Amino acid sequence: MMAAAAPSPMFDFTLPEGVIGPDGTRHREGQMRMATAFDELAPLKDPRVQRNPGYLVVILLSRVITRLGGLDRIDVKTIEGLYACDFAYLQDLYQRINRTGRSRMRVACPHCEGDFDVEPPPPGGA
């Protein structure tokens, strides 16, 4: 008998701009989980990815973002509707989470030489 898979680690995020929901509410706070091998392989069969390989990241993000404000669901249309800065932020977060298993970066203070974690700024912004 196989053991049940452990729940995927979850990472909170705040989008630089956010998604405007159907009721006009801006949704910025969300959560992303680590991707599985299946998350990365399954979209390769999708005709949209076969026609345009750049579409892969849209499908990936729609699979791993588990919460975005009070939106009922996060799907491909949600990701397509992101502002470019939010899309870039989420791509960067996806890479950090799935490369290191962490959303924050470890840095050393140049003055005291102590180590601590920081949240990097969104790509292209401060």
N, CA, C and O atoms as a Tinker XYZ file with bonds, in Angstrom:
   504  protein
     1  N      0.849000   -1.179000    0.000000    73     2
     2  CA     0.000000    0.000000    0.000000    64     1     3
     3  C      0.889000    1.235000    0.000000    63     2     4     5
     4  O      1.817000    1.340000    0.802000    81     3
     5  N      0.599000    2.181000   -0.913000    73     3     6
     6  CA     1.397000    3.394000   -1.019000    64     5     7
     7  C      0.959000    4.399000    0.028000    63     6     8     9
     8  O     -0.224000    4.510000    0.351000    81     7
     9  N      1.931000    5.128000    0.551000    73     7    10
    10  CA     1.628000    6.184000    1.512000    64     9    11
    11  C      1.015000    7.370000    0.767000    63    10    12    13
    12  O      1.340000    7.615000   -0.395000    81    11
    13  N      0.139000    8.091000    1.432000    73    11    14
    14  CA    -0.465000    9.285000    0.835000    64    13    15
    15  C      0.606000   10.353000    0.658000    63    14    16    17
    16  O      1.511000   10.492000    1.481000    81    15
    17  N      0.484000   11.094000   -0.418000    73    15    18
    18  CA     1.434000   12.164000   -0.684000    64    17    19
    19  C      1.284000   13.262000    0.365000    63    18    20    21
    20  O      0.176000   13.591000    0.789000    81    19
    21  N      2.420000   13.819000    0.773000    73    19    22
    22  CA     2.400000   14.927000    1.723000    64    21    23
    23  C      1.818000   16.154000    1.038000    63    22    24    25
    24  O      2.009000   16.342000   -0.164000    81    23
    25  N      1.106000   16.995000    1.792000    73    23    26
    26  CA     0.567000   18.200000    1.172000    64    25    27
    27  C      1.709000   19.086000    0.662000    63    26    28    29
    28  O      2.774000   19.165000    1.275000    81    27
    29  N      1.466000   19.737000   -0.452000    73    27    30
    30  CA     2.466000   20.604000   -1.062000    64    29    31
    31  C      2.651000   21.858000   -0.215000    63    30    32    33
    32  O      1.668000   22.426000    0.260000    81    31
    33  N      3.893000   22.301000   -0.016000    73    31    34
    34  CA     4.108000   23.560000    0.714000    64    33    35
    35  C      3.412000   24.722000    0.006000    63    34    36    37
    36  O      3.343000   24.758000   -1.222000    81    35
    37  N      2.901000   25.662000    0.784000    73    35    38
    38  CA     2.176000   26.816000    0.254000    64    37    39
    39  C      2.969000   28.084000    0.553000    63    38    40    41
    40  O      3.628000   28.191000    1.587000    81    39
    41  N      2.895000   29.046000   -0.373000    73    39    42
    42  CA     3.638000   30.292000   -0.257000    64    41    43
    43  C      2.698000   31.466000   -0.502000    63    42    44    45
    44  O      2.045000   31.545000   -1.543000    81    43
    45  N      2.636000   32.374000    0.464000    73    43    46
    46  CA     1.805000   33.572000    0.337000    64    45    47
    47  C      2.496000   34.584000   -0.562000    63    46    48    49
    48  O      3.724000   34.632000   -0.631000    81    47
    49  N      1.696000   35.393000   -1.253000    73    47    50
    50  CA     2.252000   36.464000   -2.073000    64    49    51
    51  C      1.278000   37.640000   -2.101000    63    50    52    53
    52  O      0.095000   37.508000   -1.785000    81    51
    53  N      1.818000   38.794000   -2.490000    73    51    54
    54  CA     1.024000   39.993000   -2.723000    64    53    55
    55  C      1.403000   40.537000   -4.092000    63    54    56    57
    56  O      2.558000   40.896000   -4.324000    81    55
    57  N      0.445000   40.599000   -4.989000    73    55    58
    58  CA     0.698000   41.095000   -6.337000    64    57    59
    59  C      0.956000   42.598000   -6.312000    63    58    60    61
    60  O      0.368000   43.316000   -5.504000    81    59
    61  N      1.832000   43.076000   -7.192000    73    59    62
    62  CA     2.082000   44.524000   -7.257000    64    61    63
    63  C      0.819000   45.325000   -7.586000    63    62    64    65
    64  O      0.594000   46.377000   -6.987000    81    63
    65  N     -0.010000   44.853000   -8.523000    73    63    66
    66  CA    -1.218000   45.579000   -8.930000    64    65    67
    67  C     -2.496000   44.855000   -8.527000    63    66    68    69
    68  O     -3.371000   45.452000   -7.900000    81    67
    69  N     -2.615000   43.595000   -8.873000    73    67    70
    70  CA    -3.796000   42.827000   -8.514000    64    69    71
    71  C     -4.786000   42.685000   -9.647000    63    70    72    73
    72  O     -4.715000   43.385000  -10.658000    81    71
    73  N     -5.705000   41.770000   -9.456000    73    71    74
    74  CA    -6.750000   41.455000  -10.426000    64    73    75
    75  C     -8.036000   42.140000   -9.969000    63    74    76    77
    76  O     -8.388000   42.095000   -8.790000    81    75
    77  N     -8.724000   42.767000  -10.901000    73    75    78
    78  CA   -10.016000   43.371000  -10.587000    64    77    79
    79  C    -11.089000   42.312000  -10.825000    63    78    80    81
    80  O    -11.255000   41.819000  -11.941000    81    79
    81  N    -11.807000   41.975000   -9.771000    73    79    82
    82  CA   -12.851000   40.956000   -9.858000    64    81    83
    83  C    -14.105000   41.486000  -10.515000    63    82    84    85
    84  O    -14.214000   42.681000  -10.791000    81    83
    85  N    -15.063000   40.587000  -10.769000    73    83    86
    86  CA   -16.317000   40.973000  -11.434000    64    85    87
    87  C    -17.076000   42.085000  -10.702000    63    86    88    89
    88  O    -17.805000   42.856000  -11.326000    81    87
    89  N    -16.902000   42.166000   -9.375000    73    87    90
    90  CA   -17.617000   43.190000   -8.595000    64    89    91
    91  C    -16.807000   44.475000   -8.431000    63    90    92    93
    92  O    -17.227000   45.387000   -7.719000    81    91
    93  N    -15.630000   44.551000   -9.100000    73    91    94
    94  CA   -14.797000   45.747000   -9.022000    64    93    95
    95  C    -13.767000   45.729000   -7.910000    63    94    96    97
    96  O    -12.994000   46.677000   -7.776000    81    95
    97  N    -13.736000   44.667000   -7.104000    73    95    98
    98  CA   -12.777000   44.545000   -6.016000    64    97    99
    99  C    -11.413000   44.148000   -6.553000    63    98   100   101
   100  O    -11.304000   43.277000   -7.417000    81    99
   101  N    -10.370000   44.793000   -6.036000    73    99   102
   102  CA    -8.995000   44.453000   -6.415000    64   101   103
   103  C     -8.508000   43.314000   -5.512000    63   102   104   105
   104  O     -8.602000   43.399000   -4.287000    81   103
   105  N     -7.991000   42.255000   -6.129000    73   103   106
   106  CA    -7.507000   41.082000   -5.399000    64   105   107
   107  C     -5.985000   41.006000   -5.566000    63   106   108   109
   108  O     -5.490000   40.820000   -6.678000    81   107
   109  N     -5.250000   41.151000   -4.465000    73   107   110
   110  CA    -3.778000   41.137000   -4.525000    64   109   111
   111  C     -3.150000   40.017000   -3.711000    63   110   112   113
   112  O     -2.097000   39.501000   -4.084000    81   111
   113  N     -3.774000   39.635000   -2.610000    73   111   114
   114  CA    -3.211000   38.614000   -1.726000    64   113   115
   115  C     -3.541000   37.233000   -2.270000    63   114   116   117
   116  O     -4.681000   36.967000   -2.650000    81   115
   117  N     -2.546000   36.358000   -2.307000    73   115   118
   118  CA    -2.804000   35.022000   -2.813000    64   117   119
   119  C     -1.869000   34.000000   -2.229000    63   118   120   121
   120  O     -1.076000   34.284000   -1.332000    81   119
   121  N     -1.982000   32.802000   -2.759000    73   119   122
   122  CA    -1.162000   31.687000   -2.298000    64   121   123
   123  C     -0.839000   30.785000   -3.482000    63   122   124   125
   124  O     -1.687000   30.513000   -4.332000    81   123
   125  N      0.410000   30.328000   -3.514000    73   123   126
   126  CA     0.879000   29.431000   -4.561000    64   125   127
   127  C      1.479000   28.206000   -3.885000    63   126   128   129
   128  O      2.117000   28.305000   -2.837000    81   127
   129  N      1.261000   27.047000   -4.505000    73   127   130
   130  CA     1.860000   25.817000   -3.993000    64   129   131
   131  C      3.032000   25.419000   -4.884000    63   130   132   133
   132  O      3.152000   25.876000   -6.021000    81   131
   133  N      3.880000   24.568000   -4.350000    73   131   134
   134  CA     4.963000   24.020000   -5.169000    64   133   135
   135  C      4.353000   23.171000   -6.275000    63   134   136   137
   136  O      3.318000   22.533000   -6.084000    81   135
   137  N      5.005000   23.169000   -7.429000    73   135   138
   138  CA     4.530000   22.384000   -8.570000    64   137   139
   139  C      4.966000   20.931000   -8.430000    63   138   140   141
   140  O      5.987000   20.625000   -7.814000    81   139
   141  N      4.177000   20.060000   -9.008000    73   139   142
   142  CA     4.539000   18.650000   -9.112000    64   141   143
   143  C      5.058000   18.399000  -10.531000    63   142   144   145
   144  O      4.920000   19.246000  -11.414000    81   143
   145  N      5.643000   17.249000  -10.728000    73   143   146
   146  CA     6.087000   16.883000  -12.080000    64   145   147
   147  C      4.885000   16.867000  -13.022000    63   146   148   149
   148  O      4.995000   17.291000  -14.172000    81   147
   149  N      3.745000   16.383000  -12.544000    73   147   150
   150  CA     2.545000   16.338000  -13.384000    64   149   151
   151  C      2.101000   17.740000  -13.785000    63   150   152   153
   152  O      1.654000   17.948000  -14.913000    81   151
   153  N      2.221000   18.715000  -12.862000    73   151   154
   154  CA     1.863000   20.093000  -13.198000    64   153   155
   155  C      2.671000   20.594000  -14.395000    63   154   156   157
   156  O      2.157000   21.336000  -15.231000    81   155
   157  N      3.921000   20.190000  -14.472000    73   155   158
   158  CA     4.777000   20.659000  -15.563000    64   157   159
   159  C      4.623000   19.826000  -16.833000    63   158   160   161
   160  O      4.851000   20.331000  -17.932000    81   159
   161  N      4.242000   18.566000  -16.697000    73   159   162
   162  CA     4.111000   17.691000  -17.868000    64   161   163
   163  C      2.738000   17.768000  -18.538000    63   162   164   165
   164  O      2.652000   17.775000  -19.766000    81   163
   165  N      1.688000   17.825000  -17.764000    73   163   166
   166  CA     0.330000   17.792000  -18.322000    64   165   167
   167  C      0.070000   18.903000  -19.348000    63   166   168   169
   168  O     -0.533000   18.623000  -20.383000    81   167
   169  N      0.495000   20.141000  -19.109000    73   167   170
   170  CA     0.208000   21.187000  -20.102000    64   169   171
   171  C      0.889000   20.977000  -21.454000    63   170   172   173
   172  O      0.474000   21.573000  -22.448000    81   171
   173  N      1.917000   20.146000  -21.508000    73   171   174
   174  CA     2.609000   19.916000  -22.775000    64   173   175
   175  C      1.696000   19.265000  -23.809000    63   174   176   177
   176  O      1.955000   19.355000  -25.009000    81   175
   177  N      0.616000   18.602000  -23.346000    73   175   178
   178  CA    -0.355000   17.978000  -24.247000    64   177   179
   179  C     -1.424000   18.959000  -24.724000    63   178   180   181
   180  O     -2.181000   18.661000  -25.649000    81   179
   181  N     -1.480000   20.127000  -24.089000    73   179   182
   182  CA    -2.510000   21.110000  -24.408000    64   181   183
   183  C     -2.231000   21.728000  -25.783000    63   182   184   185
   184  O     -1.107000   22.160000  -26.038000    81   183
   185  N     -3.226000   21.779000  -26.668000    73   183   186
   186  CA    -3.021000   22.341000  -28.009000    64   185   187
   187  C     -2.548000   23.798000  -27.992000    63   186   188   189
   188  O     -1.822000   24.221000  -28.891000    81   187
   189  N     -2.957000   24.573000  -26.966000    73   187   190
   190  CA    -2.515000   25.972000  -26.888000    64   189   191
   191  C     -1.015000   26.061000  -26.684000    63   190   192   193
   192  O     -0.363000   26.960000  -27.216000    81   191
   193  N     -0.463000   25.127000  -25.913000    73   191   194
   194  CA     0.990000   25.088000  -25.674000    64   193   195
   195  C      1.698000   24.574000  -26.918000    63   194   196   197
   196  O      2.781000   25.050000  -27.258000    81   195
   197  N      1.096000   23.608000  -27.598000    73   195   198
   198  CA     1.713000   23.075000  -28.814000    64   197   199
   199  C      1.781000   24.139000  -29.908000    63   198   200   201
   200  O      2.731000   24.167000  -30.691000    81   199
   201  N      0.768000   25.019000  -29.964000    73   199   202
   202  CA     0.779000   26.117000  -30.946000    64   201   203
   203  C      1.701000   27.252000  -30.517000    63   202   204   205
   204  O      2.329000   27.898000  -31.356000    81   203
   205  N      1.782000   27.492000  -29.211000    73   203   206
   206  CA     2.572000   28.602000  -28.674000    64   205   207
   207  C      3.209000   28.157000  -27.358000    63   206   208   209
   208  O      2.554000   28.228000  -26.318000    81   207
   209  N      4.475000   27.698000  -27.366000    73   207   210
   210  CA     5.128000   27.206000  -26.149000    64   209   211
   211  C      5.144000   28.219000  -25.007000    63   210   212   213
   212  O      5.241000   27.828000  -23.844000    81   211
   213  N      5.052000   29.505000  -25.315000    73   211   214
   214  CA     5.017000   30.527000  -24.277000    64   213   215
   215  C      3.776000   30.444000  -23.410000    63   214   216   217
   216  O      3.752000   30.988000  -22.306000    81   215
   217  N      2.747000   29.768000  -23.897000    73   215   218
   218  CA     1.496000   29.634000  -23.160000    64   217   219
   219  C      1.632000   28.664000  -21.976000    63   218   220   221
   220  O      0.773000   28.622000  -21.096000    81   219
   221  N      2.709000   27.898000  -21.970000    73   219   222
   222  CA     2.935000   26.926000  -20.893000    64   221   223
   223  C      2.854000   27.578000  -19.519000    63   222   224   225
   224  O      2.220000   27.034000  -18.615000    81   223
   225  N      3.482000   28.726000  -19.351000    73   223   226
   226  CA     3.508000   29.369000  -18.038000    64   225   227
   227  C      2.117000   29.818000  -17.602000    63   226   228   229
   228  O      1.826000   29.829000  -16.406000    81   227
   229  N      1.257000   30.189000  -18.544000    73   227   230
   230  CA    -0.117000   30.579000  -18.202000    64   229   231
   231  C     -0.840000   29.387000  -17.572000    63   230   232   233
   232  O     -1.503000   29.524000  -16.544000    81   231
   233  N     -0.705000   28.236000  -18.191000    73   231   234
   234  CA    -1.365000   27.038000  -17.663000    64   233   235
   235  C     -0.730000   26.611000  -16.341000    63   234   236   237
   236  O     -1.439000   26.245000  -15.404000    81   235
   237  N      0.594000   26.655000  -16.259000    73   235   238
   238  CA     1.274000   26.295000  -15.005000    64   237   239
   239  C      0.773000   27.148000  -13.846000    63   238   240   241
   240  O      0.415000   26.622000  -12.792000    81   239
   241  N      0.748000   28.461000  -14.040000    73   239   242
   242  CA     0.305000   29.338000  -12.959000    64   241   243
   243  C     -1.146000   29.070000  -12.582000    63   242   244   245
   244  O     -1.497000   29.142000  -11.404000    81   243
   245  N     -1.992000   28.764000  -13.558000    73   243   246
   246  CA    -3.394000   28.479000  -13.238000    64   245   247
   247  C     -3.527000   27.197000  -12.420000    63   246   248   249
   248  O     -4.512000   27.021000  -11.704000    81   247
   249  N     -2.553000   26.310000  -12.519000    73   247   250
   250  CA    -2.576000   25.049000  -11.765000    64   249   251
   251  C     -2.065000   25.217000  -10.336000    63   250   252   253
   252  O     -2.564000   24.555000   -9.426000    81   251
   253  N     -1.071000   26.098000  -10.122000    73   251   254
   254  CA    -0.406000   26.155000   -8.818000    64   253   255
   255  C     -0.865000   27.303000   -7.927000    63   254   256   257
   256  O     -0.589000   27.289000   -6.728000    81   255
   257  N     -1.559000   28.296000   -8.480000    73   255   258
   258  CA    -2.102000   29.364000   -7.634000    64   257   259
   259  C     -3.397000   28.835000   -7.026000    63   258   260   261
   260  O     -4.356000   28.536000   -7.737000    81   259
   261  N     -3.407000   28.727000   -5.726000    73   259   262
   262  CA    -4.539000   28.109000   -5.035000    64   261   263
   263  C     -5.532000   29.117000   -4.489000    63   262   264   265
   264  O     -6.677000   28.776000   -4.195000    81   263
   265  N     -5.086000   30.374000   -4.353000    73   263   266
   266  CA    -5.973000   31.417000   -3.824000    64   265   267
   267  C     -5.519000   32.751000   -4.372000    63   266   268   269
   268  O     -4.321000   33.015000   -4.476000    81   267
   269  N     -6.482000   33.598000   -4.726000    73   267   270
   270  CA    -6.192000   34.967000   -5.145000    64   269   271
   271  C     -7.328000   35.843000   -4.650000    63   270   272   273
   272  O     -8.397000   35.918000   -5.256000    81   271
   273  N     -7.065000   36.502000   -3.529000    73   271   274
   274  CA    -8.084000   37.328000   -2.900000    64   273   275
   275  C     -9.334000   36.516000   -2.635000    63   274   276   277
   276  O     -9.258000   35.387000   -2.150000    81   275
   277  N    -10.472000   37.084000   -2.950000    73   275   278
   278  CA   -11.736000   36.385000   -2.734000    64   277   279
   279  C    -12.308000   35.763000   -3.986000    63   278   280   281
   280  O    -13.486000   35.407000   -4.017000    81   279
   281  N    -11.484000   35.624000   -5.035000    73   279   282
   282  CA   -11.984000   35.007000   -6.266000    64   281   283
   283  C    -12.384000   33.564000   -6.010000    63   282   284   285
   284  O    -11.708000   32.843000   -5.275000    81   283
   285  N    -13.471000   33.152000   -6.610000    73   283   286
   286  CA   -13.967000   31.788000   -6.436000    64   285   287
   287  C    -13.060000   30.750000   -7.064000    63   286   288   289
   288  O    -12.891000   29.654000   -6.530000    81   287
   289  N    -12.469000   31.104000   -8.214000    73   287   290
   290  CA   -11.585000   30.149000   -8.875000    64   289   291
   291  C    -10.499000   30.893000   -9.636000    63   290   292   293
   292  O    -10.680000   32.033000  -10.064000    81   291
   293  N     -9.382000   30.226000   -9.790000    73   291   294
   294  CA    -8.268000   30.745000  -10.573000    64   293   295
   295  C     -8.113000   29.799000  -11.750000    63   294   296   297
   296  O     -7.818000   28.616000  -11.579000    81   295
   297  N     -8.317000   30.335000  -12.951000    73   295   298
   298  CA    -8.199000   29.511000  -14.142000    64   297   299
   299  C     -7.345000   30.248000  -15.170000    63   298   300   301
   300  O     -6.782000   31.305000  -14.884000    81   299
   301  N     -7.259000   29.683000  -16.352000    73   299   302
   302  CA    -6.429000   30.263000  -17.411000    64   301   303
   303  C     -6.873000   31.689000  -17.722000    63   302   304   305
   304  O     -6.029000   32.560000  -17.932000    81   303
   305  N     -8.177000   31.945000  -17.756000    73   303   306
   306  CA    -8.683000   33.293000  -18.038000    64   305   307
   307  C     -8.216000   34.285000  -16.976000    63   306   308   309
   308  O     -7.911000   35.435000  -17.293000    81   307
   309  N     -8.159000   33.849000  -15.722000    73   307   310
   310  CA    -7.667000   34.715000  -14.648000    64   309   311
   311  C     -6.221000   35.114000  -14.922000    63   310   312   313
   312  O     -5.866000   36.289000  -14.821000    81   311
   313  N     -5.388000   34.134000  -15.270000    73   311   314
   314  CA    -3.967000   34.399000  -15.523000    64   313   315
   315  C     -3.808000   35.270000  -16.762000    63   314   316   317
   316  O     -2.971000   36.173000  -16.775000    81   315
   317  N     -4.589000   35.017000  -17.794000    73   315   318
   318  CA    -4.523000   35.842000  -19.010000    64   317   319
   319  C     -4.869000   37.297000  -18.712000    63   318   320   321
   320  O     -4.379000   38.199000  -19.392000    81   319
   321  N     -5.698000   37.533000  -17.714000    73   319   322
   322  CA    -6.131000   38.884000  -17.375000    64   321   323
   323  C     -5.211000   39.639000  -16.441000    63   322   324   325
   324  O     -5.491000   40.789000  -16.103000    81   323
   325  N     -4.106000   39.016000  -16.010000    73   323   326
   326  CA    -3.168000   39.697000  -15.113000    64   325   327
   327  C     -2.474000   40.855000  -15.819000    63   326   328   329
   328  O     -2.235000   40.804000  -17.025000    81   327
   329  N     -2.155000   41.888000  -15.065000    73   327   330
   330  CA    -1.267000   42.927000  -15.579000    64   329   331
   331  C      0.101000   42.302000  -15.805000    63   330   332   333
   332  O      0.466000   41.339000  -15.131000    81   331
   333  N      0.857000   42.846000  -16.749000    73   331   334
   334  CA     2.169000   42.291000  -17.082000    64   333   335
   335  C      3.092000   42.246000  -15.863000    63   334   336   337
   336  O      3.848000   41.288000  -15.706000    81   335
   337  N      3.045000   43.257000  -15.004000    73   335   338
   338  CA     3.923000   43.261000  -13.823000    64   337   339
   339  C      3.545000   42.140000  -12.856000    63   338   340   341
   340  O      4.423000   41.541000  -12.236000    81   339
   341  N      2.246000   41.848000  -12.719000    73   339   342
   342  CA     1.810000   40.750000  -11.847000    64   341   343
   343  C      2.209000   39.402000  -12.444000    63   342   344   345
   344  O      2.630000   38.497000  -11.724000    81   343
   345  N      2.074000   39.277000  -13.756000    73   343   346
   346  CA     2.459000   38.044000  -14.447000    64   345   347
   347  C      3.957000   37.788000  -14.267000    63   346   348   349
   348  O      4.363000   36.662000  -13.980000    81   347
   349  N      4.776000   38.824000  -14.433000    73   347   350
   350  CA     6.230000   38.689000  -14.245000    64   349   351
   351  C      6.555000   38.335000  -12.791000    63   350   352   353
   352  O      7.425000   37.504000  -12.532000    81   351
   353  N      5.858000   38.964000  -11.850000    73   351   354
   354  CA     6.070000   38.673000  -10.426000    64   353   355
   355  C      5.784000   37.195000  -10.137000    63   354   356   357
   356  O      6.564000   36.527000   -9.459000    81   355
   357  N      4.657000   36.692000  -10.657000    73   355   358
   358  CA     4.288000   35.303000  -10.397000    64   357   359
   359  C      5.229000   34.313000  -11.079000    63   358   360   361
   360  O      5.511000   33.250000  -10.526000    81   359
   361  N      5.715000   34.648000  -12.271000    73   359   362
   362  CA     6.707000   33.788000  -12.929000    64   361   363
   363  C      7.970000   33.694000  -12.086000    63   362   364   365
   364  O      8.531000   32.612000  -11.912000    81   363
   365  N      8.417000   34.840000  -11.563000    73   363   366
   366  CA     9.612000   34.865000  -10.724000    64   365   367
   367  C      9.383000   34.059000   -9.445000    63   366   368   369
   368  O     10.244000   33.275000   -9.045000    81   367
   369  N      8.235000   34.246000   -8.805000    73   367   370
   370  CA     7.920000   33.500000   -7.587000    64   369   371
   371  C      7.889000   32.004000   -7.868000    63   370   372   373
   372  O      8.429000   31.216000   -7.092000    81   371
   373  N      7.261000   31.607000   -8.972000    73   371   374
   374  CA     7.207000   30.193000   -9.357000    64   373   375
   375  C      8.623000   29.620000   -9.465000    63   374   376   377
   376  O      8.904000   28.538000   -8.949000    81   375
   377  N      9.507000   30.355000  -10.140000    73   375   378
   378  CA    10.889000   29.882000  -10.308000    64   377   379
   379  C     11.599000   29.747000   -8.964000    63   378   380   381
   380  O     12.282000   28.752000   -8.722000    81   379
   381  N     11.444000   30.738000   -8.091000    73   379   382
   382  CA    12.118000   30.681000   -6.776000    64   381   383
   383  C     11.597000   29.524000   -5.943000    63   382   384   385
   384  O     12.378000   28.788000   -5.338000    81   383
   385  N     10.280000   29.359000   -5.909000    73   383   386
   386  CA     9.678000   28.289000   -5.106000    64   385   387
   387  C     10.122000   26.916000   -5.609000    63   386   388   389
   388  O     10.490000   26.049000   -4.818000    81   387
   389  N     10.085000   26.728000   -6.908000    73   387   390
   390  CA    10.343000   25.402000   -7.466000    64   389   391
   391  C     11.821000   25.117000   -7.703000    63   390   392   393
   392  O     12.189000   23.973000   -7.969000    81   391
   393  N     12.663000   26.123000   -7.614000    73   391   394
   394  CA    14.114000   25.920000   -7.718000    64   393   395
   395  C     14.700000   25.642000   -6.334000    63   394   396   397
   396  O     15.585000   24.798000   -6.190000    81   395
   397  N     14.202000   26.361000   -5.305000    73   395   398
   398  CA    14.805000   26.252000   -3.979000    64   397   399
   399  C     13.856000   25.748000   -2.913000    63   398   400   401
   400  O     14.295000   25.385000   -1.822000    81   399
   401  N     12.555000   25.716000   -3.206000    73   399   402
   402  CA    11.581000   25.348000   -2.181000    64   401   403
   403  C     11.315000   26.484000   -1.209000    63   402   404   405
   404  O     10.734000   26.275000   -0.144000    81   403
   405  N     11.743000   27.696000   -1.577000    73   403   406
   406  CA    11.568000   28.866000   -0.705000    64   405   407
   407  C     11.122000   30.044000   -1.547000    63   406   408   409
   408  O     11.459000   30.133000   -2.728000    81   407
   409  N     10.371000   30.941000   -0.948000    73   407   410
   410  CA     9.964000   32.149000   -1.666000    64   409   411
   411  C     10.850000   33.328000   -1.280000    63   410   412   413
   412  O     10.827000   34.365000   -1.944000    81   411
   413  N     11.616000   33.180000   -0.229000    73   411   414
   414  CA    12.473000   34.262000    0.251000    64   413   415
   415  C     13.930000   33.926000   -0.032000    63   414   416   417
   416  O     14.284000   32.767000   -0.250000    81   415
   417  N     14.768000   34.960000   -0.026000    73   415   418
   418  CA    16.190000   34.757000   -0.295000    64   417   419
   419  C     16.997000   34.978000    0.979000    63   418   420   421
   420  O     16.679000   35.861000    1.776000    81   419
   421  N     18.027000   34.186000    1.166000    73   419   422
   422  CA    18.929000   34.315000    2.315000    64   421   423
   423  C     20.023000   35.302000    1.944000    63   422   424   425
   424  O     20.684000   35.135000    0.919000    81   423
   425  N     20.226000   36.339000    2.773000    73   423   426
   426  CA    21.265000   37.337000    2.528000    64   425   427
   427  C     22.076000   37.558000    3.796000    63   426   428   429
   428  O     21.637000   37.221000    4.895000    81   427
   429  N     23.266000   38.130000    3.628000    73   427   430
   430  CA    24.127000   38.451000    4.766000    64   429   431
   431  C     24.228000   39.967000    4.886000    63   430   432   433
   432  O     24.409000   40.665000    3.888000    81   431
   433  N     24.111000   40.465000    6.094000    73   431   434
   434  CA    24.245000   41.895000    6.348000    64   433   435
   435  C     25.713000   42.283000    6.165000    63   434   436   437
   436  O     26.591000   41.645000    6.746000    81   435
   437  N     25.994000   43.320000    5.366000    73   435   438
   438  CA    27.385000   43.715000    5.156000    64   437   439
   439  C     28.017000   44.354000    6.399000    63   438   440   441
   440  O     29.240000   44.463000    6.479000    81   439
   441  N     27.198000   44.777000    7.364000    73   439   442
   442  CA    27.721000   45.432000    8.565000    64   441   443
   443  C     27.971000   44.450000    9.700000    63   442   444   445
   444  O     29.065000   44.410000   10.264000    81   443
   445  N     26.951000   43.655000   10.036000    73   443   446
   446  CA    27.101000   42.733000   11.174000    64   445   447
   447  C     27.417000   41.309000   10.731000    63   446   448   449
   448  O     27.751000   40.453000   11.550000    81   447
   449  N     27.308000   41.065000    9.425000    73   447   450
   450  CA    27.557000   39.758000    8.828000    64   449   451
   451  C     26.561000   38.685000    9.263000    63   450   452   453
   452  O     26.797000   37.495000    9.055000    81   451
   453  N     25.447000   39.107000    9.870000    73   451   454
   454  CA    24.397000   38.165000   10.238000    64   453   455
   455  C     23.560000   37.787000    9.020000    63   454   456   457
   456  O     23.373000   38.604000    8.118000    81   455
   457  N     23.057000   36.557000    8.988000    73   455   458
   458  CA    22.214000   36.084000    7.895000    64   457   459
   459  C     20.746000   36.285000    8.234000    63   458   460   461
   460  O     20.336000   36.116000    9.383000    81   459
   461  N     19.953000   36.649000    7.225000    73   459   462
   462  CA    18.514000   36.756000    7.398000    64   461   463
   463  C     17.838000   36.589000    6.057000    63   462   464   465
   464  O     18.480000   36.690000    5.012000    81   463
   465  N     16.519000   36.329000    6.085000    73   463   466
   466  CA    15.725000   36.135000    4.883000    64   465   467
   467  C     15.030000   37.429000    4.493000    63   466   468   469
   468  O     14.565000   38.178000    5.352000    81   467
   469  N     14.963000   37.691000    3.178000    73   467   470
   470  CA    14.236000   38.847000    2.679000    64   469   471
   471  C     13.355000   38.422000    1.517000    63   470   472   473
   472  O     13.623000   37.437000    0.829000    81   471
   473  N     12.291000   39.200000    1.322000    73   471   474
   474  CA    11.432000   39.003000    0.158000    64   473   475
   475  C     11.963000   39.918000   -0.921000    63   474   476   477
   476  O     11.978000   41.135000   -0.738000    81   475
   477  N     12.404000   39.366000   -2.048000    73   475   478
   478  CA    12.930000   40.239000   -3.105000    64   477   479
   479  C     11.830000   41.112000   -3.698000    63   478   480   481
   480  O     10.658000   40.737000   -3.668000    81   479
   481  N     12.198000   42.276000   -4.238000    73   479   482
   482  CA    11.184000   43.130000   -4.856000    64   481   483
   483  C     10.664000   42.492000   -6.136000    63   482   484   485
   484  O     11.318000   41.615000   -6.700000    81   483
   485  N      9.495000   42.921000   -6.601000    73   483   486
   486  CA     8.983000   42.401000   -7.875000    64   485   487
   487  C      9.973000   42.715000   -8.999000    63   486   488   489
   488  O     10.666000   43.731000   -8.935000    81   487
   489  N     10.052000   41.872000  -10.017000    73   487   490
   490  CA    10.951000   42.149000  -11.136000    64   489   491
   491  C     10.646000   43.511000  -11.750000    63   490   492   493
   492  O      9.488000   43.842000  -12.001000    81   491
   493  N     11.679000   44.284000  -11.984000    73   491   494
   494  CA    11.532000   45.585000  -12.616000    64   493   495
   495  C     11.005000   46.664000  -11.706000    63   494   496   497
   496  O     10.725000   47.767000  -12.176000    81   495
   497  N     10.856000   46.396000  -10.416000    73   495   498
   498  CA    10.327000   47.405000   -9.508000    64   497   499
   499  C     11.023000   47.352000   -8.172000    63   498   500   501
   500  O     11.748000   46.406000   -7.865000    81   499
   501  N     10.794000   48.381000   -7.382000    73   499   502
   502  CA    11.416000   48.444000   -6.060000    64   501   503
   503  C     10.388000   48.148000   -4.990000    63   502   504
   504  O     10.713000   48.152000   -3.803000    81   503
